[in-house]
Amino acid sequence: MQQRLLSALRFPAFLVVLILLASACHRPQTHSTETRTTATPAIATAPTANAPQPTYFRSGSPVTSILQDRAGSYWIGTDRDGLFRFDGKFLMQWQEKDGLCNNQIRKIQEDQAGNIWVGTANGVSRFDGQAFTTFPIANDATMAGNLDKEWKLAAGDLWFPVGAGLYRYHPTMPMMAEPASFSYLPLPSTPQRINDSESASSPMSPFTVYSSLTDKSGNLWIGTQSLGVCRYDGKSFTWFSELGLAGPAVLALFEDKAGNMWFGNNGAGIFRFDGKTLTNLTAEKGLGNPEFMKGTGVSIMSNPGTMARIYSIAEDKDGNIWFGTIDAGVWRWDGTTLTNFTQHHGLDSDAIEVIYLDQKGNLLFGTDGGGVFVFDGNGFLPFELR
């Protein structure tokens, strides 16, 4: 199926209002029972140089993931419109009919060989520049049980949250006979970590995984539905659940330049772990959203002035930490002062799904309005396709 060159008229701008359940669910992945891989050609013809190009990026659904690869191309994942790539000249799009396994993008990663891996709502697609290879996700309920002995960490691993665990892609390593593998690892359960009425293999169990991150030391950090954050160091699992971290889902994980870990919770706000002490910055600054935490109903309106429902975290080139919320814009923390930015500063939505620092030091913000914006030091400008 051909790549489709986009014109500015093909995807008009409109605001998507995201309705989230008070249980803090964040679009968990669905499951397929297939485990085979398939390769689908993704490029048939190149776009023509005189084809019209949009001036700014705009999707018809929320922007959920951003990656700049080693070659400098930008990859942008959306909630319903599939995958986009801007190579500096042309904006391309792939959807299911073009070989992508699902149009709902969760996470984009690049492996050591330069392949692009796309985690979706119904499988993982690998793009080698010519074709998509699809890794459908298996039904984790069929894999329930204590597979703790299978857990391991290695350089080059890629992790994809699915249900109450993660898929691990382990690449073929040079000078080693071990083949590449793609396997599912459920989080190990204990009587202290699970309610008798719930199953660790249930799609909505407290063990459901929403985020993952490998830190500079090689530890794997895992954000869960209602158990807080888990750290796996290659030998054992350590859980962090104090100060309200366990409860609402942990949707964002980030490590700053100083080695501090930041956890974004969809209700209890932003947490920092400095290696010894866990603190809740939202509670310290009095920026919580108690009505959401009470579960009084589904909130679809903005909650200005709050920093409780965190969906994204990043650090800029100056060392400021940014927190994207789903209902109150984005906050900048300089270590002393918090500054809030909203639609009044140029954003098309107060729901910030992803924040990404590119190779030039630009901070990019993907919104529920379908746009990507760049912070210019004072406000936000649309991401130019040039």
C-alpha positions in Angstrom: 0.0 0.0 0.0 1.4 3.4 -0.9 2.5 5.9 1.6 0.1 8.8 1.3 1.5 12.3 1.0 -0.7 14.6 3.1 -2.1 17.9 2.0 -3.1 20.6 4.5 -6.8 20.1 3.6 -6.8 16.4 4.3 -6.8 16.7 8.0 -8.6 19.9 9.3 -8.0 21.1 12.8 -10.5 20.4 15.5 -10.5 20.1 19.2 -10.9 16.6 20.6 -12.3 16.5 24.1 -11.0 13.5 26.0 -13.4 11.9 28.4 -11.6 9.9 31.1 -13.2 7.7 33.7 -12.7 8.7 37.3 -11.0 5.4 37.9 -8.0 6.9 36.1 -8.0 4.5 33.2 -5.7 5.6 30.3 -6.8 3.6 27.3 -5.4 0.2 28.2 -4.3 -2.0 25.3 -6.6 -4.8 24.0 -5.4 -8.3 23.3 -5.2 -10.7 20.5 -4.4 -14.4 20.7 -2.1 -14.4 17.7 1.7 -14.6 18.3 3.0 -14.9 14.7 4.8 -12.1 12.9 4.0 -10.8 9.4 5.8 -8.4 7.1 3.8 -5.9 5.0 5.5 -3.7 2.4 5.1 -0.1 3.4 6.6 1.9 0.5 5.5 1.5 -3.1 6.3 4.9 -4.6 8.1 8.0 -3.4 6.1 11.3 -3.2 6.6 13.9 -5.9 8.6 17.0 -5.2 5.8 19.3 -6.4 3.0 17.7 -4.3 1.5 20.2 -1.8 2.7 20.1 1.8 1.0 21.3 4.9 2.8 24.2 6.7 2.2 22.9 10.2 1.5 19.5 11.6 -2.1 18.8 12.4 -3.9 15.5 13.0 -7.5 14.8 13.5 -6.9 13.0 16.8 -4.7 13.4 19.9 -0.9 13.2 19.5 0.2 10.5 21.8 3.9 9.9 21.1 6.9 11.7 19.5 10.4 10.5 18.5 13.2 12.0 16.5 15.3 9.2 15.0 19.1 9.2 14.5 18.7 10.5 10.9 16.7 13.5 12.3 13.3 12.4 11.1 10.3 13.1 13.4 7.9 10.3 14.1 4.5 11.3 15.5 2.0 8.8 16.8 -1.7 9.6 17.2 -4.7 8.1 19.0 -6.7 7.3 15.8 -4.9 8.5 12.7 -1.9 6.1 12.9 1.7 7.0 12.4 3.3 10.1 10.8 6.9 10.8 9.7 8.4 14.1 8.7 11.9 13.8 7.2 12.6 17.5 6.7 10.8 17.6 3.3 7.7 15.5 3.3 5.1 14.5 5.8 4.1 10.8 5.4 1.3 8.8 7.1 0.8 5.1 7.7 -2.4 3.4 8.9 -3.6 -0.2 9.1 -4.2 -0.3 5.4 -0.6 0.6 4.8 0.8 -2.2 7.0 0.6 -0.7 10.5 -1.0 -3.2 12.9 -3.3 -0.6 14.6 -4.0 3.1 14.2 -3.9 3.8 18.0 -0.3 4.5 18.8 1.1 4.2 22.3 4.8 4.4 22.1 7.5 4.9 19.4 11.1 3.6 19.9 14.2 3.1 17.9 16.4 0.1 18.2 20.2 -0.2 17.9 19.9 -1.1 14.2 17.8 2.0 13.4 14.5 0.1 13.1 11.4 2.0 14.3 9.2 0.1 16.8 5.6 1.2 17.2 3.6 0.0 20.2 -0.1 0.2 19.4 -3.4 -0.8 21.0 -3.4 -4.2 19.3 0.2 -5.2 18.7 3.7 -4.0 17.9 4.9 -3.0 14.4 8.6 -2.8 13.4 9.5 -0.6 10.4 12.9 -1.2 8.7 12.5 1.5 6.2 10.8 -0.8 3.6 8.2 -2.9 5.4 6.3 -3.3 8.6 6.8 -6.5 10.6 3.9 -7.1 12.9 4.1 -8.7 16.4 0.5 -9.2 17.5 0.1 -9.2 21.2 -1.0 -12.5 22.9 -3.8 -12.7 25.5 -1.8 -12.3 28.7 -4.5 -14.2 30.6 -3.2 -17.4 28.9 0.2 -16.6 30.3 -0.8 -16.0 33.9 1.4 -17.4 36.6 4.6 -16.6 38.3 7.2 -16.2 35.5 9.6 -14.2 37.7 12.4 -16.6 36.7 12.0 -15.4 33.1 12.6 -11.7 33.9 16.0 -10.3 32.9 17.6 -7.1 31.7 20.0 -6.6 28.8 21.4 -3.7 26.8 19.3 -2.9 23.8 16.0 -4.3 25.2 12.8 -2.6 24.2 9.7 -2.8 26.5 6.0 -2.5 25.5 3.3 -2.3 28.3 0.4 -4.7 27.6 -2.2 -5.7 30.2 -0.7 -6.7 33.5 2.8 -7.0 32.2 5.2 -6.1 29.4 6.5 -7.5 26.2 10.3 -7.6 26.0 12.1 -7.4 22.7 15.7 -8.6 23.1 17.8 -8.1 19.9 20.4 -10.4 18.5 23.7 -9.3 20.0 26.9 -9.2 18.0 29.4 -12.0 18.7 26.7 -13.9 20.6 24.7 -16.9 19.6 21.5 -15.8 21.4 18.7 -15.1 18.9 16.4 -12.2 19.0 13.3 -12.7 21.1 9.9 -11.1 21.7 8.2 -12.5 24.8 5.6 -11.5 27.4 6.4 -11.1 31.0 3.5 -10.6 33.5 4.3 -8.7 36.7 4.7 -11.1 39.6 1.9 -11.0 42.1 2.0 -11.4 45.8 -0.8 -11.7 48.4 0.2 -8.2 49.6 -0.1 -6.7 46.2 -3.4 -8.0 44.9 -7.0 -8.1 46.2 -8.6 -11.5 46.4 -11.4 -10.3 44.2 -9.1 -9.2 41.4 -6.9 -11.2 39.0 -3.4 -10.1 38.0 -4.1 -11.2 34.4 -7.3 -9.1 34.1 -7.0 -6.1 31.7 -8.1 -3.8 34.4 -6.2 -5.4 37.3 -4.2 -3.2 39.7 -1.2 -4.6 37.9 -2.1 -3.2 34.5 1.0 -1.4 33.1 0.7 2.1 31.6 4.3 3.2 31.4 7.8 2.0 31.4 11.3 3.5 31.3 14.9 2.2 31.4 17.1 4.5 33.4 20.8 5.4 32.9 21.8 2.5 35.1 19.8 -0.1 33.2 17.0 -0.4 35.8 13.5 -0.9 34.4 10.8 1.3 35.9 7.1 0.4 35.6 4.0 2.5 36.2 0.8 0.6 37.1 -2.9 1.0 37.4 -3.2 1.3 41.1 -0.1 -0.1 42.8 2.3 2.8 42.2 5.7 2.3 40.6 7.8 -0.8 40.4 11.6 -0.9 39.8 13.3 -4.0 38.4 17.1 -4.1 38.7 17.6 -7.4 37.0 17.4 -9.4 40.2 14.4 -8.2 42.3 11.4 -5.9 42.2 11.0 -2.8 44.5 7.7 -1.1 44.8 7.0 2.6 45.5 3.5 3.4 46.7 3.8 6.0 49.5 2.2 9.5 49.6 -0.7 8.6 47.3 1.4 7.2 44.4 -0.6 4.0 44.6 -4.2 4.7 43.7 -4.7 6.4 40.3 -2.7 5.2 37.4 1.0 6.2 36.9 1.0 7.3 33.3 4.4 9.0 33.0 8.0 8.1 34.1 11.1 10.3 33.5 14.7 10.5 34.6 16.3 13.9 34.7 20.0 14.8 34.1 20.7 14.7 37.8 19.4 11.2 38.0 16.1 12.0 39.8 13.2 9.9 38.9 9.8 11.6 38.2 6.5 9.8 38.3 3.3 11.3 36.8 0.1 10.1 38.5 -3.4 10.6 37.0 -4.9 12.2 40.1 -2.2 12.5 42.8 0.1 14.6 40.7 3.9 14.6 40.3 6.3 12.7 42.4 10.1 12.8 42.6 12.4 10.1 43.9 16.0 11.2 44.4 17.4 7.8 45.2 16.5 8.0 48.9 13.3 9.9 49.4 10.0 10.1 47.6 8.2 13.5 47.6 4.9 14.7 46.1 5.5 18.1 44.6 1.8 18.6 43.8 0.8 18.1 47.5 3.7 20.3 48.7 2.5 23.2 46.4 -1.2 22.7 47.1 -2.1 22.0 43.5 -4.2 18.9 43.9 -7.7 18.1 42.4 -9.7 16.7 45.4 -12.9 16.5 43.4 -11.3 14.2 40.9 -9.8 12.1 43.6 -13.2 11.7 45.3 -14.5 10.1 42.1 -17.6 12.3 42.0 -17.9 11.9 38.3 -16.3 12.1 34.9 -14.5 15.4 34.3 -14.5 16.7 30.8 -13.8 20.3 31.6 -10.5 22.0 32.3 -9.4 22.4 35.9 -7.2 25.5 35.7 -4.6 25.9 38.4 -4.3 22.2 39.2 -1.3 19.9 38.7 -2.9 16.6 39.6 -3.5 14.6 36.4 -0.1 14.2 34.9 0.3 12.5 31.5 3.8 13.6 30.4 7.1 14.7 31.8 10.3 16.1 30.1 13.4 18.2 30.8 14.5 21.1 28.6 18.0 22.1 27.7 18.2 24.5 30.7 17.3 21.8 33.2 13.7 22.9 33.8 11.3 20.0 34.3 7.9 20.2 32.5 4.8 18.4 33.5 1.9 17.9 31.0 -1.6 17.6 32.4 -4.8 16.3 30.8 -6.9 19.2 32.1 -4.8 22.2 33.1 -2.1 22.7 30.5 1.6 22.3 31.2 3.7 23.3 34.1 7.4 24.3 34.2 9.5 23.7 37.3 12.8 25.5 37.7 13.6 23.9 41.0 12.0 26.8 42.9 9.1 28.1 41.0 6.2 26.5 39.1 4.8 28.3 36.0 1.6 27.3 34.3 1.0 27.6 30.5 -2.3 27.0 28.8 -4.3 27.8 25.6 -3.8 31.5 26.5 -0.1 31.0 25.6 -0.7 29.5 22.2 -1.6 25.8 22.8 -4.7 24.4 21.0 -5.7 22.4 24.1 -5.0 22.2 27.8 -4.6 18.5 27.5 -0.9 17.6 26.9 -0.3 14.0 26.0 3.4 14.0 25.3 6.5 16.3 25.8 9.7 15.6 23.8 13.1 17.3 23.6 14.5 17.1 20.1 18.1 17.0 18.9 18.2 20.8 18.5 17.1 21.4 22.0 13.5 22.3 21.0 10.8 21.2 23.4 7.8 19.7 21.5 4.3 19.3 23.0 1.7 16.9 21.5 -1.9 17.8 22.5 -5.4 16.3 22.5 -6.2 19.0 19.9 -4.1 17.1 17.3 -1.3 19.6 17.2 2.4 19.7 17.9 3.8 22.9 19.4 7.2 24.3 20.1 8.0 26.5 23.1 9.9 29.6 22.0 10.8 30.9 25.5 7.6 32.8 26.0 4.7 30.9 24.4 3.9 28.1 22.0 4.1 28.1 18.2 2.8 25.3 15.8 5.5 22.8 14.7 6.5 23.9 11.2 7.0 21.2 8.5 10.2 22.7 7.0 
